[in-house]
Amino acid sequence: MDILTFRAVELPPMRVAFRRALGADSEAVAWREVLAWCHRNGLLRPDAPPRLFGYDSRSPVRVATPYGYEAWVRLDEGFVGDGRIAVREAPGGLYAGLRTLTLGLGWEWVRAHLSEWMDANGYAADPARSWLEEHILDPVSFLRYPHLLYSGFDILLPIRPVRRG
């Protein structure tokens, strides 16, 4: 997959375990608890790495005020939440996807080029759904839990086709 190249991505509806955290460090708290839950439930397997998604309640530009963040792991049937981890269905849909090695650079690219890409490809933003970040872990690092490494991120922005005519 090309780095810093937009593409249309159709995500199916999925069952997810999630943790929503609020506060100045909500992103770190949510990921720490979701990844610990994944580890306890045997989901950090190099032969079948989990799909991990997250989003926050503010713009991707960092701000000093507390905010909310939700971290997800896609689940197969049979898993249940425990304590602070809940399970629910997440809607799918069409997204503009951008693969990046770092979220900071990725969000800068989105701000600079997404509108142009949508216009050229017949899409508009879909404000009814949240954007997502897919966190792609390096499966080799699973053996060193909790010291996990990321191999990249997909920034996923909800879009819809624009009717022309």
C-alpha positions as CSV (number, residue, x, y, z in Angstrom):
1,M,0.0,0.0,0.0
2,D,1.3,3.4,-0.9
3,I,2.2,5.8,1.8
4,L,0.5,9.2,1.7
5,T,-1.8,8.3,-1.1
6,F,-5.6,8.6,-0.6
7,R,-7.8,5.7,-1.6
8,A,-11.5,4.8,-1.1
9,V,-12.0,2.2,1.6
10,E,-15.2,0.4,2.4
11,L,-15.2,-0.8,6.0
12,P,-17.8,-3.5,6.9
13,P,-19.9,-3.2,10.1
14,M,-17.9,-4.9,12.8
15,R,-18.2,-6.1,16.4
16,V,-15.7,-4.3,18.6
17,A,-14.4,-4.3,22.2
18,F,-13.9,-0.7,23.2
19,R,-12.8,1.6,26.0
20,R,-13.8,5.2,26.1
21,A,-11.6,7.4,28.3
22,L,-12.0,11.1,29.3
23,G,-9.2,13.4,30.4
24,A,-6.0,15.0,29.4
25,D,-4.3,11.6,28.7
26,S,-7.4,9.8,27.4
27,E,-5.8,8.4,24.3
28,A,-3.0,6.7,26.3
29,V,-5.5,5.4,28.9
30,A,-7.9,3.9,26.3
31,W,-5.1,2.2,24.3
32,R,-3.3,0.8,27.5
33,E,-6.6,-0.8,28.7
34,V,-7.7,-2.2,25.2
35,L,-4.2,-3.6,24.5
36,A,-4.1,-5.2,28.0
37,W,-7.5,-6.7,27.3
38,C,-6.3,-8.0,24.0
39,H,-3.2,-9.6,25.7
40,R,-5.4,-11.2,28.4
41,N,-7.7,-12.6,25.8
42,G,-5.0,-14.0,23.4
43,L,-5.7,-11.5,20.6
44,L,-2.0,-10.4,20.2
45,R,-1.1,-13.3,17.9
46,P,1.5,-12.7,15.1
47,D,-0.4,-15.2,12.8
48,A,-3.6,-13.2,13.1
49,P,-2.9,-9.6,14.2
50,P,-6.0,-7.7,15.5
51,R,-7.5,-4.7,13.7
52,L,-7.3,-1.7,16.1
53,F,-9.2,1.6,15.6
54,G,-9.5,4.8,17.6
55,Y,-10.9,8.3,17.4
56,D,-11.2,11.3,19.6
57,S,-13.8,13.9,20.3
58,R,-11.7,16.9,19.1
59,S,-9.9,17.9,16.0
60,P,-6.7,16.0,15.2
61,V,-4.8,19.1,16.2
62,R,-3.5,18.7,19.7
63,V,-5.0,21.0,22.3
64,A,-4.3,21.4,26.0
65,T,-7.8,20.8,27.3
66,P,-9.1,17.4,28.4
67,Y,-10.8,15.4,25.7
68,G,-12.4,12.0,25.1
69,Y,-10.9,9.1,23.1
70,E,-12.3,5.7,22.2
71,A,-10.0,2.7,21.3
72,W,-11.5,-0.4,19.5
73,V,-10.4,-3.9,18.6
74,R,-12.4,-5.8,16.0
75,L,-13.8,-9.0,17.4
76,D,-15.0,-12.4,16.3
77,E,-18.1,-13.9,17.9
78,G,-17.6,-15.3,21.4
79,F,-15.7,-12.5,23.1
80,V,-17.3,-10.5,25.9
81,G,-16.2,-7.4,27.7
82,D,-15.0,-7.2,31.3
83,G,-15.0,-4.3,33.7
84,R,-14.0,-1.2,31.7
85,I,-14.0,-2.9,28.3
86,A,-17.4,-3.1,26.6
87,V,-18.6,-4.8,23.3
88,R,-20.8,-3.3,20.6
89,E,-21.5,-3.2,16.9
90,A,-19.7,-0.4,15.0
91,P,-21.2,0.8,11.7
92,G,-19.2,0.4,8.5
93,G,-19.1,2.7,5.6
94,L,-17.1,4.4,2.9
95,Y,-13.9,6.3,4.0
96,A,-11.0,8.1,2.4
97,G,-8.0,6.2,3.6
98,L,-4.5,7.4,3.9
99,R,-1.6,5.2,5.1
100,T,1.1,7.0,7.0
101,L,4.0,6.1,9.2
102,T,3.3,8.8,11.8
103,L,-0.1,10.3,12.7
104,G,1.3,13.9,12.9
105,L,2.5,13.8,9.3
106,G,-0.6,12.0,8.2
107,W,-2.9,14.6,9.6
108,E,-0.9,17.4,8.0
109,W,-1.3,15.6,4.6
110,V,-5.0,15.3,5.2
111,R,-5.5,18.9,6.0
112,A,-3.4,19.9,2.9
113,H,-4.8,17.5,0.3
114,L,-8.1,15.8,1.3
115,S,-10.5,18.4,-0.2
116,E,-8.6,18.3,-3.5
117,W,-8.7,14.5,-3.6
118,M,-12.5,14.4,-2.8
119,D,-13.3,17.0,-5.5
120,A,-11.3,15.1,-8.1
121,N,-12.8,11.7,-7.2
122,G,-16.5,12.7,-6.7
123,Y,-16.7,12.5,-2.9
124,A,-17.8,14.8,-0.1
125,A,-17.2,14.5,3.6
126,D,-19.8,12.6,5.6
127,P,-20.2,14.4,8.9
128,A,-22.7,11.9,10.2
129,R,-19.9,9.5,11.0
130,S,-16.6,9.8,12.9
131,W,-13.2,9.6,11.4
132,L,-11.0,6.7,12.6
133,E,-7.4,5.9,12.9
134,E,-6.4,2.3,12.3
135,H,-3.3,1.5,14.4
136,I,-1.2,-1.2,12.6
137,L,1.0,-3.0,15.1
138,D,4.2,-4.9,14.2
139,P,3.3,-8.5,15.0
140,V,6.9,-9.3,15.8
141,S,6.6,-7.0,18.8
142,F,3.7,-9.0,20.3
143,L,6.2,-11.2,22.1
144,R,7.5,-8.1,23.9
145,Y,4.1,-7.0,25.3
146,P,3.6,-4.3,26.6
147,H,6.4,-2.8,24.5
148,L,4.6,-2.9,21.2
149,L,5.7,-1.3,18.0
150,Y,3.6,0.3,15.3
151,S,4.3,-0.3,11.6
152,G,1.9,2.4,10.4
153,F,-1.5,4.0,10.6
154,D,-4.4,4.4,8.3
155,I,-6.3,7.7,8.8
156,L,-9.9,7.0,7.7
157,L,-12.2,9.9,7.0
158,P,-15.9,9.3,6.3
159,I,-17.0,10.2,2.8
160,R,-20.0,9.8,0.5
161,P,-20.3,9.9,-3.3
162,V,-21.5,13.2,-4.7
163,R,-24.2,13.1,-7.3
164,R,-23.2,15.1,-10.3
165,G,-25.5,16.3,-12.9
